[in-house]
Amino acid sequence: MLGLPDGVSACLFDMDGVITRTATVHDAAWKEMFDDFLREYTAKAGGQFVPFDPVTDYGEYVDGKPRLEGTRAFLKSRSIELPEGAPDDTPGTWTIWGLSNRKNDLVLKVLERDGVEVYDGSLRYLTAVRAAGLRTAIVSSSANTDQVLAAGGISGLFDVRVDAHVAGERGLHGKPAPDTFLAAASMLGVPATAAAVFEDALAGVEAGRAGGFGFVIGVDRVGHAAQLRTHGADVVVQDLADLL
């Protein structure tokens, strides 16, 4: 009834775009941060201002990745090199940390202003999973996972949380490396083969496939089903309720 193969006893969910409608918040924050930077950068260094593409650039370089890695990947795509900086860099400083801090500030402002929307189909699926006795984990690259889950009123639906803070403490590599998903499975006491991964990001389904998980479900919110399959999804749905 859950659309999962026999033997799966745990479900590992990405948060943004799978459980909560916060992918659009992150997309808008990345665009505002990068566009502001690129305007200043091209004005100083010369060249044409080419804005951050909220579809192509977001999906290819930042979606599903830890904030710093997303910043590095996009800048590399534009052949821009910046110093690493430090965690306490002022938001907007021309460093990897400074730009990443600016992006995080923008996300927090939107969350505070607008709150968090939980996908109805995801809530129904989570409720069914819990009722069936399967264990659950939230696995997110976000540093604001606790705040988002609390704002959505769904913190109690997950047995385990692996986010940017846990990854930093344990030295885990971000997606597309499988480290965070593997850590979640270990914390739940199940092997990867007995866990299903639910992801909407290309980097996320890559991580699920690389980790040898029992099943990888791609959630297509933006019309990239074929890419999700190519990157490692066993099945692609538009909404988790489609699995019920």
JOWO-V130313 format. One record per backbone hydrogen bond with DSSP energy under -0.5 kcal/mol. NH is the residue of the N-H (numbers start at 1). CO is the residue of the C=O. If there is no record, write none. Layout:
nh=NH co=CO
nh=NH co=CO
This chain:
nh=8 co=5
nh=9 co=7
nh=9 co=194
nh=10 co=194
nh=11 co=135
nh=12 co=196
nh=13 co=11
nh=13 co=137
nh=14 co=198
nh=17 co=20
nh=18 co=15
nh=19 co=15
nh=20 co=15
nh=21 co=117
nh=22 co=20
nh=23 co=20
nh=26 co=22
nh=27 co=23
nh=28 co=24
nh=29 co=25
nh=30 co=26
nh=31 co=27
nh=32 co=28
nh=33 co=29
nh=34 co=30
nh=35 co=31
nh=36 co=32
nh=37 co=33
nh=38 co=34
nh=39 co=35
nh=40 co=36
nh=41 co=37
nh=42 co=38
nh=43 co=39
nh=44 co=40
nh=45 co=41
nh=46 co=42
nh=50 co=48
nh=51 co=49
nh=54 co=52
nh=57 co=53
nh=58 co=53
nh=59 co=55
nh=60 co=56
nh=61 co=57
nh=62 co=57
nh=62 co=58
nh=63 co=58
nh=65 co=62
nh=70 co=66
nh=71 co=67
nh=72 co=68
nh=73 co=69
nh=74 co=70
nh=75 co=71
nh=76 co=72
nh=77 co=73
nh=78 co=74
nh=78 co=75
nh=79 co=76
nh=80 co=75
nh=81 co=79
nh=82 co=80
nh=83 co=94
nh=89 co=86
nh=92 co=98
nh=93 co=90
nh=95 co=93
nh=96 co=83
nh=97 co=84
nh=99 co=95
nh=100 co=96
nh=101 co=97
nh=102 co=98
nh=103 co=99
nh=104 co=100
nh=105 co=101
nh=106 co=102
nh=107 co=103
nh=108 co=104
nh=109 co=105
nh=110 co=106
nh=111 co=107
nh=112 co=108
nh=113 co=109
nh=114 co=110
nh=115 co=111
nh=118 co=116
nh=119 co=19
nh=123 co=119
nh=124 co=120
nh=125 co=121
nh=126 co=122
nh=127 co=123
nh=128 co=124
nh=129 co=125
nh=130 co=126
nh=131 co=127
nh=132 co=128
nh=133 co=130
nh=134 co=129
nh=135 co=9
nh=137 co=11
nh=138 co=160
nh=139 co=13
nh=139 co=137
nh=140 co=138
nh=140 co=162
nh=148 co=144
nh=149 co=145
nh=150 co=146
nh=151 co=147
nh=152 co=148
nh=153 co=149
nh=153 co=150
nh=154 co=149
nh=155 co=149
nh=157 co=154
nh=158 co=155
nh=159 co=136
nh=160 co=136
nh=162 co=138
nh=164 co=142
nh=167 co=163
nh=168 co=164
nh=169 co=165
nh=170 co=166
nh=171 co=167
nh=172 co=167
nh=176 co=203
nh=177 co=174
nh=180 co=173
nh=182 co=178
nh=183 co=179
nh=184 co=180
nh=185 co=181
nh=186 co=182
nh=187 co=183
nh=188 co=184
nh=189 co=185
nh=189 co=186
nh=190 co=185
nh=194 co=191
nh=195 co=192
nh=196 co=10
nh=197 co=215
nh=198 co=12
nh=199 co=197
nh=199 co=217
nh=205 co=201
nh=206 co=202
nh=207 co=203
nh=208 co=204
nh=209 co=205
nh=210 co=206
nh=211 co=207
nh=212 co=209
nh=213 co=208
nh=214 co=192
nh=214 co=195
nh=215 co=195
nh=217 co=197
nh=218 co=216
nh=218 co=235
nh=219 co=199
nh=220 co=218
nh=220 co=237
nh=221 co=219
nh=228 co=224
nh=229 co=225
nh=230 co=226
nh=231 co=227
nh=232 co=228
nh=232 co=229
nh=233 co=228
nh=234 co=216
nh=235 co=216
nh=237 co=218
nh=242 co=239
nh=243 co=240
nh=244 co=241
